[in-house]
Amino acid sequence: MKRMPSEYIRESVRFSSQPMEYPEDPTHLRQMLDMIGTDEFLMFSTDYPHWDFDSPRHAFPKTFPKDLRRKILSENARSFYEL
């Protein structure tokens, strides 16, 4: 390996938002995302049509900045899959 394993993971691995257990304090979720060191690893997934699916309107705390919400909801997948 020529780089840290974490660099390969950030480059090649993505996670989806469903299923996700949210912490009671929404700032903790943002802190976890910040600790990972990239805002490109998380992509929205709805799990529709299951009864407990995530609506894009309510999937993430309103405390998330608009640019981060946009990245998670669409831009990260577009970039990763080269759409």
VOMARBA-349188 format. One record per residue (C-alpha): residue in one letter; residue number from 1; y, z, x. Coordinates in nm, 4 decimals, always signed. Example, Ala and Ser with C-alpha at 12.3 -4.5 7.8 and 13.67 -1.06 7.14 Angstrom:
BEGIN
<site><rest>A</rest><nr>1</nr><Y>-0.4500</Y><Z>+0.7800</Z><X>+1.2300</X></site>
<site><rest>S</rest><nr>2</nr><Y>-0.1060</Y><Z>+0.7140</Z><X>+1.3670</X></site>
REM end
This chain:
BEGIN
<site><rest>M</rest><nr>1</nr><Y>+0.0000</Y><Z>+0.0000</Z><X>+0.0000</X></site>
<site><rest>K</rest><nr>2</nr><Y>+0.3435</Y><Z>-0.0838</Z><X>+0.1245</X></site>
<site><rest>R</rest><nr>3</nr><Y>+0.5340</Y><Z>+0.1119</Z><X>-0.1407</X></site>
<site><rest>M</rest><nr>4</nr><Y>+0.4988</Y><Z>+0.4399</Z><X>-0.3256</X></site>
<site><rest>P</rest><nr>5</nr><Y>+0.2459</Y><Z>+0.4256</Z><X>-0.6141</X></site>
<site><rest>S</rest><nr>6</nr><Y>+0.5238</Y><Z>+0.5233</Z><X>-0.8528</X></site>
<site><rest>E</rest><nr>7</nr><Y>+0.7088</Y><Z>+0.2024</Z><X>-0.7633</X></site>
<site><rest>Y</rest><nr>8</nr><Y>+0.4081</Y><Z>-0.0106</Z><X>-0.8593</X></site>
<site><rest>I</rest><nr>9</nr><Y>+0.3776</Y><Z>+0.1784</Z><X>-1.1865</X></site>
<site><rest>R</rest><nr>10</nr><Y>+0.7468</Y><Z>+0.1328</Z><X>-1.2724</X></site>
<site><rest>E</rest><nr>11</nr><Y>+0.7107</Y><Z>-0.2370</Z><X>-1.2003</X></site>
<site><rest>S</rest><nr>12</nr><Y>+0.3818</Y><Z>-0.3079</Z><X>-1.3778</X></site>
<site><rest>V</rest><nr>13</nr><Y>+0.3146</Y><Z>-0.0466</Z><X>-1.6479</X></site>
<site><rest>R</rest><nr>14</nr><Y>+0.4829</Y><Z>-0.0065</Z><X>-1.9856</X></site>
<site><rest>F</rest><nr>15</nr><Y>+0.4315</Y><Z>+0.2492</Z><X>-2.2610</X></site>
<site><rest>S</rest><nr>16</nr><Y>+0.4885</Y><Z>+0.2174</Z><X>-2.6317</X></site>
<site><rest>S</rest><nr>17</nr><Y>+0.6624</Y><Z>+0.4653</Z><X>-2.8557</X></site>
<site><rest>Q</rest><nr>18</nr><Y>+0.3775</Y><Z>+0.5033</Z><X>-3.1049</X></site>
<site><rest>P</rest><nr>19</nr><Y>+0.2183</Y><Z>+0.7474</Z><X>-3.1226</X></site>
<site><rest>M</rest><nr>20</nr><Y>+0.4693</Y><Z>+0.9851</Z><X>-2.9711</X></site>
<site><rest>E</rest><nr>21</nr><Y>+0.5123</Y><Z>+1.3550</Z><X>-3.0156</X></site>
<site><rest>Y</rest><nr>22</nr><Y>+0.8805</Y><Z>+1.4361</Z><X>-3.0130</X></site>
<site><rest>P</rest><nr>23</nr><Y>+1.0094</Y><Z>+1.7620</Z><X>-2.8664</X></site>
<site><rest>E</rest><nr>24</nr><Y>+1.2012</Y><Z>+1.9930</Z><X>-3.0967</X></site>
<site><rest>D</rest><nr>25</nr><Y>+1.5161</Y><Z>+1.9431</Z><X>-2.8924</X></site>
<site><rest>P</rest><nr>26</nr><Y>+1.6022</Y><Z>+1.5688</Z><X>-2.8724</X></site>
<site><rest>T</rest><nr>27</nr><Y>+1.7793</Y><Z>+1.6215</Z><X>-2.5403</X></site>
<site><rest>H</rest><nr>28</nr><Y>+1.4398</Y><Z>+1.7043</Z><X>-2.3850</X></site>
<site><rest>L</rest><nr>29</nr><Y>+1.3095</Y><Z>+1.3568</Z><X>-2.4692</X></site>
<site><rest>R</rest><nr>30</nr><Y>+1.6092</Y><Z>+1.2009</Z><X>-2.2975</X></site>
<site><rest>Q</rest><nr>31</nr><Y>+1.5541</Y><Z>+1.4279</Z><X>-1.9949</X></site>
<site><rest>M</rest><nr>32</nr><Y>+1.1917</Y><Z>+1.3120</Z><X>-1.9723</X></site>
<site><rest>L</rest><nr>33</nr><Y>+1.3017</Y><Z>+0.9493</Z><X>-1.9779</X></site>
<site><rest>D</rest><nr>34</nr><Y>+1.5589</Y><Z>+1.0200</Z><X>-1.7066</X></site>
<site><rest>M</rest><nr>35</nr><Y>+1.2966</Y><Z>+1.1908</Z><X>-1.4870</X></site>
<site><rest>I</rest><nr>36</nr><Y>+1.0794</Y><Z>+0.8792</Z><X>-1.4889</X></site>
<site><rest>G</rest><nr>37</nr><Y>+1.3635</Y><Z>+0.6989</Z><X>-1.3165</X></site>
<site><rest>T</rest><nr>38</nr><Y>+1.3831</Y><Z>+0.3810</Z><X>-1.5219</X></site>
<site><rest>D</rest><nr>39</nr><Y>+1.4937</Y><Z>+0.2935</Z><X>-1.8726</X></site>
<site><rest>E</rest><nr>40</nr><Y>+1.2664</Y><Z>-0.0128</Z><X>-1.8776</X></site>
<site><rest>F</rest><nr>41</nr><Y>+0.9212</Y><Z>+0.1453</Z><X>-1.9160</X></site>
<site><rest>L</rest><nr>42</nr><Y>+0.9318</Y><Z>+0.2336</Z><X>-2.2875</X></site>
<site><rest>M</rest><nr>43</nr><Y>+0.8907</Y><Z>-0.0264</Z><X>-2.5626</X></site>
<site><rest>F</rest><nr>44</nr><Y>+0.9142</Y><Z>+0.0353</Z><X>-2.9346</X></site>
<site><rest>S</rest><nr>45</nr><Y>+0.6019</Y><Z>+0.0101</Z><X>-3.1463</X></site>
<site><rest>T</rest><nr>46</nr><Y>+0.5941</Y><Z>+0.0865</Z><X>-3.5140</X></site>
<site><rest>D</rest><nr>47</nr><Y>+0.2257</Y><Z>+0.1409</Z><X>-3.6064</X></site>
<site><rest>Y</rest><nr>48</nr><Y>+0.3019</Y><Z>-0.0256</Z><X>-3.9409</X></site>
<site><rest>P</rest><nr>49</nr><Y>+0.1387</Y><Z>-0.0361</Z><X>-4.2007</X></site>
<site><rest>H</rest><nr>50</nr><Y>-0.0008</Y><Z>+0.3133</Z><X>-4.1494</X></site>
<site><rest>W</rest><nr>51</nr><Y>+0.1609</Y><Z>+0.5787</Z><X>-4.3678</X></site>
<site><rest>D</rest><nr>52</nr><Y>+0.3125</Y><Z>+0.7581</Z><X>-4.0692</X></site>
<site><rest>F</rest><nr>53</nr><Y>+0.4627</Y><Z>+0.4510</Z><X>-3.9021</X></site>
<site><rest>D</rest><nr>54</nr><Y>+0.7914</Y><Z>+0.4715</Z><X>-3.7112</X></site>
<site><rest>S</rest><nr>55</nr><Y>+1.0884</Y><Z>+0.2948</Z><X>-3.8634</X></site>
<site><rest>P</rest><nr>56</nr><Y>+1.3140</Y><Z>+0.1363</Z><X>-3.5992</X></site>
<site><rest>R</rest><nr>57</nr><Y>+1.6102</Y><Z>+0.3047</Z><X>-3.7699</X></site>
<site><rest>H</rest><nr>58</nr><Y>+1.4671</Y><Z>+0.6539</Z><X>-3.7232</X></site>
<site><rest>A</rest><nr>59</nr><Y>+1.2385</Y><Z>+0.6242</Z><X>-3.4210</X></site>
<site><rest>F</rest><nr>60</nr><Y>+1.4745</Y><Z>+0.7734</Z><X>-3.1645</X></site>
<site><rest>P</rest><nr>61</nr><Y>+1.7332</Y><Z>+1.0491</Z><X>-3.1791</X></site>
<site><rest>K</rest><nr>62</nr><Y>+2.0867</Y><Z>+0.9465</Z><X>-3.2630</X></site>
<site><rest>T</rest><nr>63</nr><Y>+2.1899</Y><Z>+1.1136</Z><X>-2.9375</X></site>
<site><rest>F</rest><nr>64</nr><Y>+2.0398</Y><Z>+0.8206</Z><X>-2.7441</X></site>
<site><rest>P</rest><nr>65</nr><Y>+2.3147</Y><Z>+0.5823</Z><X>-2.6313</X></site>
<site><rest>K</rest><nr>66</nr><Y>+2.3242</Y><Z>+0.2471</Z><X>-2.8094</X></site>
<site><rest>D</rest><nr>67</nr><Y>+2.2369</Y><Z>+0.0544</Z><X>-2.4938</X></site>
<site><rest>L</rest><nr>68</nr><Y>+1.9244</Y><Z>+0.2659</Z><X>-2.4360</X></site>
<site><rest>R</rest><nr>69</nr><Y>+1.8164</Y><Z>+0.2267</Z><X>-2.8004</X></site>
<site><rest>R</rest><nr>70</nr><Y>+1.8634</Y><Z>-0.1520</Z><X>-2.7746</X></site>
<site><rest>K</rest><nr>71</nr><Y>+1.6566</Y><Z>-0.1643</Z><X>-2.4551</X></site>
<site><rest>I</rest><nr>72</nr><Y>+1.3704</Y><Z>+0.0340</Z><X>-2.6097</X></site>
<site><rest>L</rest><nr>73</nr><Y>+1.3801</Y><Z>-0.1521</Z><X>-2.9420</X></site>
<site><rest>S</rest><nr>74</nr><Y>+1.3903</Y><Z>-0.5054</Z><X>-2.8003</X></site>
<site><rest>E</rest><nr>75</nr><Y>+1.5191</Y><Z>-0.5806</Z><X>-2.4509</X></site>
<site><rest>N</rest><nr>76</nr><Y>+1.2411</Y><Z>-0.4086</Z><X>-2.2553</X></site>
<site><rest>A</rest><nr>77</nr><Y>+0.9698</Y><Z>-0.6089</Z><X>-2.4296</X></site>
<site><rest>R</rest><nr>78</nr><Y>+1.1687</Y><Z>-0.9323</Z><X>-2.3967</X></site>
<site><rest>S</rest><nr>79</nr><Y>+1.2070</Y><Z>-0.8762</Z><X>-2.0248</X></site>
<site><rest>F</rest><nr>80</nr><Y>+0.8508</Y><Z>-0.7597</Z><X>-1.9573</X></site>
<site><rest>Y</rest><nr>81</nr><Y>+0.6885</Y><Z>-1.0451</Z><X>-2.1537</X></site>
<site><rest>E</rest><nr>82</nr><Y>+0.9513</Y><Z>-1.2948</Z><X>-2.0385</X></site>
<site><rest>L</rest><nr>83</nr><Y>+1.0517</Y><Z>-1.3862</Z><X>-2.3938</X></site>
REM end
